[in-house]
Amino acid sequence: MGIRIVKPVSNARRGMSYLDNEQITAKKPTVKSLLTVKKKFSGRSGGTIAVRHRGGGTRAQYRPIDFKRTDKLGIPAKISEIEYDPNRTTNIALVTYADGEKRYILAWKGAKVGDETICDKTAKARDGHRMMLENIPVGFEIFNLEVQENQGGIFVRAAGQRAKLISLESGKAQIQLPSGEIRLVSKLCFATIGALSNEERSLMKIGKAGRTRKMGKRPEVRGKVMNPCDHPHGGGEGSSPIGMKYPKTPWGAHALGVKTRRNKTSDKNILKSRHRAKKK
């Protein structure tokens, strides 16, 4: 994968860049039966806006991804196509199993058409193979990490991401996540060896507002330019500051730098937090 710089023929295209998509082999989905309709909610729940700044965008069909793969234990598969997925940042691979079934999985870095992959409790340690953590060599990079048995991969699924298996000595495996957090995970959980594809996506420059709107993102407005009835930062004369000790959300809660984590049940599995300890 590489970055293609756009010729600056206009101000709108100045500074814009695209991915060259060298890894992608199919411009359109080859198996239409795997596609499903993706209903748009535009950030609304029951008609009420739950997530702001969402709406519009290009209509896309959903590609169901097999994040689990454990129902195909021991059955090898070959990559038929590498495709673009409008619903996620990484590329996806269409694999054909030995029994003839076709499914979508996450494509790893360096994946090519014809490469073999397998999901089993133990297998040869190579990129694309999915197996139990207890059978993966220490120090290997992994993705699509499962944190609860038979749940399927929920961690490390974005473009270019990878976690690292750093220890198997204790009763659980120690995984260093891309954020720097070290988490304890059961050795019976599954993970895929390697790093995710499309690693240069973060270097791509959007360039203009129109591309952002096609992604389903609506414009954001600063609170300080609103009226006091619309935002706590609103009001004042000219370009005045917010006039508060700390920034607030539109509903008056603390913003910027405030921890919002509520899931305390898994805190016991966090060996090292991604947040730096405050100096006393």
VMD Tcl script that draws the C-alpha trace (Angstrom):
set ca {
  {0.00 0.00 0.00}
  {1.13 3.54 -0.71}
  {-0.08 7.12 -0.74}
  {-0.94 8.82 -4.02}
  {-0.64 12.61 -3.93}
  {-3.25 14.50 -5.93}
  {-2.12 17.20 -8.35}
  {-2.98 20.64 -6.86}
  {-5.09 21.81 -9.78}
  {-7.52 23.57 -7.41}
  {-7.65 24.72 -3.80}
  {-10.08 21.91 -3.00}
  {-7.62 19.26 -4.19}
  {-4.53 20.91 -2.76}
  {-3.09 18.71 -0.03}
  {-5.43 15.81 -0.85}
  {-4.12 12.26 -1.04}
  {-5.47 8.77 -1.71}
  {-4.43 5.19 -1.02}
  {-3.16 3.44 -4.14}
  {-4.91 0.19 -3.10}
  {-2.24 -2.07 -4.54}
  {-3.29 -4.91 -2.24}
  {-6.93 -4.87 -3.43}
  {-7.64 -7.35 -6.24}
  {-11.41 -6.87 -6.71}
  {-12.96 -3.45 -7.30}
  {-16.45 -4.77 -6.52}
  {-17.69 -7.61 -4.28}
  {-17.52 -10.88 -6.18}
  {-20.04 -12.81 -4.03}
  {-23.25 -10.78 -3.89}
  {-24.97 -13.28 -1.58}
  {-22.65 -12.30 1.29}
  {-23.79 -8.66 1.21}
  {-26.55 -7.38 3.46}
  {-28.42 -4.08 3.63}
  {-27.02 -1.64 6.16}
  {-29.75 0.56 7.61}
  {-28.77 4.13 8.44}
  {-29.61 5.58 11.84}
  {-27.61 8.83 11.56}
  {-26.70 8.73 15.24}
  {-30.33 8.61 16.35}
  {-32.04 6.36 18.88}
  {-35.82 6.43 18.79}
  {-35.70 9.63 16.75}
  {-33.53 11.43 19.32}
  {-29.94 12.40 18.45}
  {-27.69 10.18 20.56}
  {-24.44 10.83 18.67}
  {-23.98 14.28 17.17}
  {-22.41 15.17 13.82}
  {-23.55 12.06 11.96}
  {-25.76 11.80 8.92}
  {-25.80 11.57 5.15}
  {-22.90 9.82 3.50}
  {-22.63 7.36 0.65}
  {-24.91 4.35 1.03}
  {-22.87 1.19 1.60}
  {-23.74 -2.48 1.83}
  {-22.52 -4.39 4.86}
  {-19.98 -7.20 4.53}
  {-20.41 -9.64 7.46}
  {-16.97 -10.45 8.85}
  {-16.20 -13.74 10.58}
  {-14.39 -12.50 13.70}
  {-14.70 -15.89 15.41}
  {-13.78 -18.60 12.86}
  {-13.89 -21.34 15.53}
  {-16.74 -23.22 13.80}
  {-14.21 -24.00 11.04}
  {-11.52 -25.49 13.30}
  {-8.93 -27.41 11.35}
  {-10.43 -26.59 7.93}
  {-7.90 -24.75 5.72}
  {-8.95 -21.87 3.51}
  {-7.43 -19.93 0.62}
  {-7.74 -16.23 -0.13}
  {-9.83 -15.70 -3.28}
  {-9.91 -11.88 -3.30}
  {-8.69 -8.88 -1.32}
  {-11.48 -6.31 -1.20}
  {-12.18 -2.81 0.06}
  {-14.70 -2.51 2.88}
  {-16.50 0.85 3.21}
  {-17.56 -0.04 6.77}
  {-14.08 -0.33 8.28}
  {-10.57 1.05 7.84}
  {-8.72 -2.20 7.11}
  {-9.11 -4.31 3.98}
  {-10.96 -7.62 4.02}
  {-10.20 -10.97 2.44}
  {-12.69 -13.31 0.78}
  {-11.60 -16.83 1.71}
  {-12.80 -20.14 0.31}
  {-12.70 -23.08 2.71}
  {-11.88 -26.63 1.68}
  {-15.58 -27.54 2.05}
  {-16.52 -24.85 -0.49}
  {-17.95 -22.22 1.87}
  {-16.90 -18.59 1.36}
  {-16.55 -15.99 4.09}
  {-15.04 -12.59 4.76}
  {-12.20 -12.19 7.26}
  {-9.87 -9.32 8.12}
  {-6.90 -9.08 5.76}
  {-3.46 -9.00 7.32}
  {-0.37 -7.12 6.18}
  {1.19 -8.85 3.19}
  {-1.84 -11.04 2.42}
  {-2.10 -12.11 -1.24}
  {-4.53 -14.10 -3.34}
  {-3.75 -17.79 -2.96}
  {-2.37 -17.54 0.57}
  {-3.60 -20.22 2.95}
  {-5.04 -19.58 6.39}
  {-6.43 -21.84 9.08}
  {-8.08 -21.53 12.48}
  {-7.14 -24.27 14.92}
  {-6.13 -24.74 18.54}
  {-2.55 -25.15 17.38}
  {-1.05 -24.55 13.96}
  {2.11 -23.34 12.28}
  {3.05 -19.88 13.55}
  {2.70 -17.72 10.44}
  {0.79 -14.58 9.50}
  {-2.92 -15.14 8.99}
  {-3.19 -18.30 11.08}
  {-5.59 -18.09 14.02}
  {-5.00 -20.16 17.14}
  {-5.16 -20.20 20.93}
  {-2.92 -17.76 22.75}
  {-1.21 -20.55 24.69}
  {0.14 -21.96 21.40}
  {1.38 -18.66 19.93}
  {5.11 -17.98 20.50}
  {5.88 -15.16 22.93}
  {6.81 -11.90 21.18}
  {4.62 -12.45 18.11}
  {2.32 -9.72 16.83}
  {-1.40 -10.54 16.87}
  {-4.74 -8.94 15.92}
  {-8.48 -9.67 16.14}
  {-7.97 -10.56 19.79}
  {-10.59 -12.44 21.78}
  {-10.82 -11.42 25.46}
  {-13.59 -13.82 26.50}
  {-13.74 -17.43 25.41}
  {-16.02 -18.14 22.42}
  {-16.84 -14.43 22.10}
  {-14.95 -13.70 18.91}
  {-12.34 -11.06 18.30}
  {-13.24 -7.59 19.61}
  {-9.82 -5.96 20.16}
  {-7.25 -4.78 17.57}
  {-9.36 -4.62 14.42}
  {-8.45 -1.22 12.88}
  {-6.12 -0.61 9.93}
  {-2.44 -1.20 10.62}
  {-2.99 -2.14 14.26}
  {-1.25 -4.98 16.07}
  {-0.94 -6.18 19.65}
  {1.96 -8.12 21.14}
  {2.00 -11.30 23.20}
  {4.58 -10.52 25.88}
  {4.19 -13.35 28.39}
  {2.57 -16.73 29.04}
  {4.20 -17.41 32.39}
  {1.30 -16.66 34.72}
  {-2.14 -18.26 34.63}
  {-3.14 -15.87 31.87}
  {-1.51 -14.43 28.78}
  {-0.19 -10.86 28.95}
  {-1.09 -8.80 25.87}
  {0.30 -5.36 25.10}
  {-2.41 -3.49 23.19}
  {-1.69 -0.73 20.64}
  {-2.59 1.89 23.28}
  {0.22 0.64 25.53}
  {-2.14 -1.02 27.97}
  {-1.12 -4.47 29.17}
  {-4.11 -6.72 29.70}
  {-4.49 -10.23 31.09}
  {-6.39 -12.59 28.79}
  {-7.24 -16.27 29.13}
  {-4.81 -18.56 27.34}
  {-7.77 -20.36 25.76}
  {-8.81 -17.26 23.81}
  {-8.05 -17.05 20.10}
  {-6.05 -14.45 18.16}
  {-4.72 -14.12 14.62}
  {-0.99 -13.82 14.02}
  {0.32 -10.77 12.18}
  {-0.64 -7.11 11.75}
  {-3.66 -5.69 9.98}
  {-3.47 -4.39 6.43}
  {-3.87 -0.82 5.14}
  {-1.33 0.47 7.66}
  {-0.75 3.72 5.73}
  {-4.35 4.86 5.97}
  {-3.50 7.23 8.83}
  {-1.20 9.14 6.44}
  {-4.03 9.86 4.02}
  {-5.22 13.50 3.94}
  {-8.92 14.10 3.41}
  {-8.25 17.45 1.74}
  {-11.77 18.86 1.53}
  {-15.06 18.85 3.41}
  {-16.92 17.00 0.65}
  {-15.01 13.76 1.27}
  {-15.83 13.99 4.97}
  {-19.53 14.41 4.22}
  {-19.45 11.29 2.03}
  {-18.12 9.40 5.04}
  {-21.28 10.27 6.96}
  {-19.75 13.00 9.14}
  {-21.59 16.29 9.47}
  {-19.95 19.62 10.36}
  {-19.06 20.50 13.94}
  {-19.61 23.96 15.43}
  {-17.64 25.42 18.33}
  {-19.63 25.99 21.49}
  {-18.18 29.48 22.03}
  {-19.81 30.78 18.85}
  {-23.27 29.59 19.94}
  {-25.84 31.33 22.06}
  {-25.92 30.71 25.83}
  {-29.17 28.77 25.42}
  {-27.46 26.32 23.07}
  {-24.13 25.69 24.80}
  {-22.49 26.55 28.16}
  {-19.59 28.15 26.25}
  {-21.93 30.43 24.32}
  {-22.47 34.16 24.70}
  {-20.01 36.99 25.20}
  {-18.85 39.75 22.91}
  {-16.71 38.99 19.89}
  {-14.10 36.24 20.17}
  {-14.26 35.97 23.95}
  {-13.08 32.89 25.86}
  {-15.47 30.38 27.39}
  {-15.26 32.13 30.77}
  {-15.14 28.91 32.80}
  {-12.57 27.02 34.87}
  {-12.88 23.98 32.65}
  {-14.58 23.14 29.33}
  {-18.04 21.61 29.39}
  {-20.16 19.49 27.11}
  {-23.42 20.92 25.71}
  {-25.14 19.33 28.72}
  {-22.85 20.87 31.34}
  {-20.66 17.85 32.14}
  {-16.85 17.99 32.33}
  {-15.06 17.71 28.99}
  {-11.45 17.25 27.82}
  {-9.25 15.18 30.10}
  {-12.01 13.59 32.17}
  {-12.11 9.81 32.39}
  {-15.35 8.38 31.02}
  {-14.66 4.67 31.54}
  {-17.56 2.95 33.29}
  {-16.77 -0.74 32.78}
  {-15.12 -1.54 36.10}
  {-15.68 -5.31 35.87}
  {-12.58 -5.84 33.72}
  {-10.26 -3.56 35.72}
  {-8.81 -6.63 37.42}
  {-7.49 -7.78 34.02}
  {-5.62 -4.52 33.35}
  {-2.04 -5.11 34.42}
  {-0.79 -1.72 33.23}
  {-3.01 1.21 32.30}
  {-2.53 3.16 29.09}
  {-2.70 6.36 31.15}
  {0.52 7.62 32.67}
  {0.54 7.77 36.44}
  {0.35 11.30 37.76}
  {3.44 12.61 39.49}
  {2.96 13.32 43.17}
}
mol new
graphics top color blue
foreach p $ca { graphics top sphere $p radius 0.5 }
foreach p [lrange $ca 0 end-1] q [lrange $ca 1 end] { graphics top cylinder $p $q radius 0.2 }
display resetview
